[in-house]
């Protein structure tokens, strides 16, 4: 019988005890996908100040609120002109199945936005179904070739990822199929770990040379993005701009991953909410805010998140985990299969194992066939439309005729922590913690 006087220790709670026991039993660290699960200050801690008397709202059924965005017009001859400011983040073929990559391209194209290749190269299905495709250039160089760079509409040089800044990605052997191995020039069935830094530069001066090289290969047509995991965001953004970036992508620690150490996911990086003002400050001090576009990712789920990120100074956002959920990841439809794996819909995070019942994060042909890329694309397009409409609804309520016109003045914070990170007043006051009156 349980003693009612006993209680958990705040330090050694059940999760901590279970992890100690697991580590002692196996002698290896825990690997999983998804993203940070700990509670962090996030967009839910901010509220919009809708218009009434001192500001006038726009009528939702009569007055326009536009959502288009141009990315990469600093130096590139052919910047991207997207219909909505919500893009699909980089997720590799290898981490995802072929049908999943195709579905992402279909969904993004249906609403006039871009998708991104991820590590491991470009698949013909993804290129053919993507109106705007961003090619990721990563430290591993897996699958990289100049022809695919030229086929892409933009290039994203990845220096870090929000879930694991300072660390490389993992792809376990069970997901390295014959096709994945061929694209990456790897042995089939053998665990692969990507490098954490690029092999041919050691600092921002070398990055500037690499950007020039990429521009020459693509005849200065393609926008060059620089993606960083949010840590020392203020300095990293400044260095990216000075190296010649057209677009800077900042990925907060709520960003997901296919597989990395749990200790990395939960204990490295800073929240997305804290990273945005630092990035904006860096761009403003260099006098390039809105000239060098800022894309923010890491935990974007709703149109409210989109609108709040843009009000804080982002030009666009990128989604990854949410896009996979829209395709059907963790769907109750596969409840029995998730339970057979010792999990449940909404809780499954062992994407590294390649046994995803939804057929999204697997290379097993039988599982992958469960995802219809046409239906998956339709679901993703629906989700992206809803995000856009939600963001437009909030912008109109603030009296704004374009999503890019949202500004920090439209926001207040519910907690001291969120007010300090987002640099907006605590609700009901004019106090921004850390700033002088």
Buried (B, 14 or more C-beta within 10 A) or exposed (E): EEEEEEEEEEEEEEEEEEBEEEEEEEEEEEBBBBBBEEEBBBBBBBBBBEBEEEBEBBEEEEEEBBBEBEBBBBBBEBBBEBBBBBBBBBBBBBBBBBBBBBBBBBBBBBBBBBBBBBBBBBBEBBBEBBBBBBBBBBBBBBBBEEEBBBBBBBBBBBBBBBBBBBBBBBBBBBBBBEBBBEBBEBEEEEBBBBBBEBEEBEEBEEBBEBBBEBBEBBEBBBBBBBBBBBBEBBEBBBBBBBBBBBBBBBBBBBBBBBBBBBEBBBEBBBBBBBBBBBBBBBBEEBEBBEEBBBBBBBBBBBBBBBBBBBBBBBBBBBBBBBBBBBBBBBBEEBBEBBEEBEBEBEEBBBBBBBBBBBBBBBBBEEBBEBBBBEEBBBBBBBBBBEBBBBBBBBBBBBBBBBBBBBEBEBBBBBBBBBBBBBBBBBBEEEEBBEEEE
